[in-house]
Structures are given as C-alpha cells and as structure tokens.
Amino acid sequence: MPKEFPHLGEHEYFVFPPVSEAGVEGVLAVGGNLSPGMLLSAYRQGVFPWYSPGDPILWWSPNPRFVLLPEDFHVSRSLRKAVRLSEFTVTFDTEFDSVVAACGETPRPGQRGTWITDEIMEGYGRLHRLGYAHSVEVWRSEDLVGGLYGVSLGACFFGESMFSRVTDASKVGFVFLMEFLVTNGCRLVDCQVYTEHLASFGADEIPRSEFLSLLAEALEAPDLPDSWYGLVPTGLEAIKLGP
C-alpha cells in the first residue's frame, strides 16, 4: 500500500490484498491512512490496523481469528452476582474520546495496549462521529473507572480495546455490551487475537476462512443504531449463566 494514500470518505472503498497473502504473524499490508473509508473497508474485509508509535500503519488479518459468538457467551456466577450488586453505572457513547485515551494509557504486558496513538484516536473519533464506532463507559460515582470501544457494522461488532482502573470494571462493561448486542441481533464479535480475559467469556479461536464466512453473513444484516446513547439494557435476560 502506498505511504501517501488518498483519504477516503465513508462510502468509498479500498480493496486490500487477499488475506491469504498475510504473513505468518498476520501482517497483510503496510502504509495507507486511517480515514473513514480505509478503516471501514478494512473491517469489511476482515482486516484491522495495529502498529507502534512512530511506525507505519500495519494492517492485520491473523489466522486463526479470535471471536465470540453470542450463543457461546456466558457469565460466571460470581461475575453475574457482581453485575447485579454492582456499584457501577454503565453508559454508552457518552465519553468516546475519554475511553479511547484511557485504553491507550493502560499498560498490558504481552498484549495490545499502548499502540493507541494520536492518529488512532483521531481516526476512530471520526468513525464515532459518523455512527460506526461506539464506546461503553463504566462509572463509579462520577469517576470513569472502566470501558471499551469498537466498531459496529451489520450484525458484527469489532472489539478494539478495553481498560479497567478498578476490579471488574471492564468485565461489567463487557457484560452490558453483550446484553445490548445479543438483544439487538448481533451474530459475531470479533476479538481479533487471543486474550485469557475474553476466553473466560466464551471467546475462541477459529480458522480465518471460517471467520470470513461468518463476517460475510453478518455484514448482510441491517446495521445497529448509529447512536447508542441512552440504549443501555437493564437486565441479563439474554445472558447464559456459566459455572
């Protein structure tokens, strides 16, 4: 991909190389930009950006792919109790920029974390204002203590990053996100690469070819609402109780 590539609007499309050309670690292409059209084109083709500050943009399509299917999602009894008795308040789409910034400030040894650059914040901020990127905020009193953000297209949610400043904050936020996604017809949550944290909720690795088939089906479904503000669910009726 050329280093200087035209910035694309949300309805413009860029064709990435076939994902079969990705390297062993999953790198598919280098360069480009994080304009709305580039980011949305990437997600629709099973590709996402991940790179370190000062480096060119790297576009990834790992094999296997780490995903969470709504029917496999479960919450442990202890976390379910924590959710019901929680001192936290959960909101959607109220402090998107603050959530992304907090994710970038959270160190994660051995995991994606401080890769969130100013360019990432600006790119996903544009997607948020266009109605494609969304945030979950977890509050204790007036303090933002946890959250996560990602991109929604069709019946797929592409998770990007989460943070927690107190015990269980991000887990509680994720439970509320999944309740919302399940009740609104989500078919696929793309978790990208393995983490023990999300594996505990039922996420698993599948072959990239299977992921792309599931993604194609999910993208044929209608989009979720452009704004999630005020749409936080109040119950756990759609959530399976785990051991």
N, C-alpha and C positions, 0 to 999 in steps of 0.2 A: 504494500500500500504506500503511495507517495507520502513523503513527510508533510508537504503542503497540499492538503486536500480541501476542496470547496466545502464550506459549511452547508449542511443540508437541512431543509425545513422538515417539519414532522411528517409531511406527506411525500417526501422524496425518499428514494430507496437506493441503497448501495448493496451490490451483490458481493459477498465475501467469497474467498476461495472455498472449495468443497471442504467440509470439516474433516474428511478423510486425509487431507493433506497436513493436518495438525501434527506437531512433533510428539514425541513420546510423552512429554510432560503436559501437552495440551495447547502449546502456543500455535496459533494459526496464522496470525498476521501482525505486522509491526507498523506503527505510524497512524496517520489519519487525525481525527479530532473527536471531540465529544459533543458535537452538535446534535440536536434532536433527531434528525434523520439518520445519522450514523448510529446512534445508540439504539433507536427503535429497530433499525434494520438488523443490527447485531442480535438483539434479543429474539427477533422473529426467526433467526437462522440458528439459534442455539449457541450464540457466541456472546461473550461478555468481556469488558475491559478489566485489567488488573495489572498494575505496574507500580514501581517505586518512584518516589520523588526524584526528579532530575533525569529520569529515563524516558525513552519514547513510549507511547501507548502500546501495550501488548494486548492482543485480542486472543481469548482462550476458548477452547472447546474440548474439555478434558474427557477422557474415556477410561474408566466408567464415569457416569454422572451421578451425583448425589441428589436424590429427590425425595419428596414426601408426598405420598398420595393421601388425599383426605380420608379414604376408608382405612388407612393404616395408622392414622394419627390417634394417639392415646395419651392420657394424662394419668400419672401415678396417683394413688390415693392421697399421698402426703401433699403433693402439689395441688390436687383438687381441693383439699381442705384449706391450703394456704390461699387459694384463689377466693374461696367462699368467705374466709375470715380476714381477707386482706385489708391492710390499712392503706393500700394503694388506690389511686384513681387512674383510670386509663382513658386516654383520648386518642382520636385520630386526626391527622392533618392540621394540628394547631401550632406546632413548632418544628416544622420540617428542617429548616436550616440548623436549628439548635441540635436536633437529633443527629444529623449527619456530622456536624462538628464534634459532638461528643463521641461518636463512633471513631472518629479519626484520632481523638485524644486517648483512647483506651488501648493500652498495650496488650497484645495477645501473643505470648511466646509460642512460636511454632505455627501460628495461624495468621490469616489475613487480618490486618488491623490498621497500622499507621500508614497504609498505602493511600489513604484518603487525602488527596491533595486539594489545593485551591481549585484546580481545574475540574476535579471530580465534583466538588461542592457546587461549582457554577453549572456544570453540565446537568447534574441531577436536579439542581434547583430549577433550571429551565423546564425539565420534564415534569416537575411537580406543578409548576405554574400552568403547564399545558394539560394537566389532569392525568398524567401517566405514572408519576412517581408518588408514593404515599409514605406516611410515617405513622408510627404508633408511639405515643408518649406515655410514660408511667410516672406518676407524681406521688410524692408523699408530702402532704400539705401543699405548699407552693413550690416545692423543690422538684426539679426534673431529675429523677434517680435511675431511669432506665428507658430503653426504647429501641426501635429498629426501623429500618426503611427498606423499600424495594420498589419494583416496577410491576405494574399490572397491565396485562394485555390479554384480551379474550377471557378465557377461563383459566389463565395461568398467572401465578404470582412469582416473580423472580426476586428472591430474598438477597439483599446486598450485605448488610452488616447490622449488628446489634451491640448494645452496651448496657452495663449494669453497674451502678455505683453502690448498691446495697443488695444483700442476699435476696434472690428470687425475683428481683425487679424485671429483668428481661424475660424470664420464664413466664411470669404473669402476663406481660405484654404479648408474648407469643401465643399464649392460650387464647386471649381475647381476639387476636388477629385471626387465628384459625377458626374460632367460632364464627367470626364475621365471614371468612372466606367460604366455609362449609355451607352456611345458610344462604349464601349468595351464588352457589353453584360452581365454585372453583373446582377444577379437576386435577390440577397439578401445581405443586410448589417446588420450584427449582432452588435447591440449596447449594448447587454448584460443586463444592468439594466437601469431603467428609469432615464432620466435627462430632465429637462424642456428645456434645450438648444437644444437637439436633437428632442424633441417633437415638437418644433416650426418649424422644417423642414419636419414634417410628420411622424416621427417615432411613433410606437405604440406598446403596449404590446399584445402578442398573447399567447395562451396556448403552453406549451413546446412541446406537441405532434405535434402541427401544425408546430412549428419551425423545429423540427427534420425531418418532411416530406419535407419541403421546402429546408432544408440543403441537404438532400439526393439527391434531384433533381439537386441542384446547383453543387454538387460535381461531378456529371456525366459529366458536361460540361468541355471543354478544359480550362486549366489554362491561366491566363493572362500572359503577358510577364514577364520573370524573372527580368529584369531591367526596371524601369520606367524612368530612367534618360533621360531627353530631350523630354518626351512624354506629357508635359503639354498642355492641349487644350487651344484654344484662344477665344472661343465663349461660348454662353449659349444656343445654339440651342436646346439641349436636356432637358432643364430645364423648368418646368412649372412655370408660373408666378402666385404667390399667391396673396391674398387680401392685 
